[in-house]
């Protein structure tokens, strides 16, 4: 858990497949940036895949790593970017599968309010919920 102005917080990062089923989950402190966790998730992404992520993951390192792996990072550029990158809004619409996954997680009261104090217990409960979502999606 991380400490921020709002208190103790945690960020959940998820890598999902094309069907919206979770592949890998990762926890970081609430005050930590998203891009370092994104690079860790990239290691689990298939070579030649397409990364659909929000603006928080728009870094040169992530784009370079995806290009090196033969993939494409379809991430909207942050407003502070001076250069422009190839971005497909039509392809970006598929990111709603990730948002649907997080919406299903938020429907589970124990996960949404974070009853577990220990990060390992919370991650275990999150993974159990992800398995439940995976099975229901079949």
KAZI-V30375 format. One record per helix or strand. SS is the DSSP state (A for helix, B for strand). FROM is the first residue (numbers start at 1). TO is the last residue. If there is no record, write none. Layout:
ss:SS from:FROM to:TO
ss:SS from:FROM to:TO
This chain:
ss:B from:2 to:4
ss:B from:7 to:16
ss:B from:22 to:29
ss:A from:34 to:42
ss:B from:50 to:53
ss:A from:55 to:57
ss:A from:60 to:68
ss:B from:72 to:75
ss:A from:89 to:106
ss:A from:109 to:112
ss:A from:119 to:137
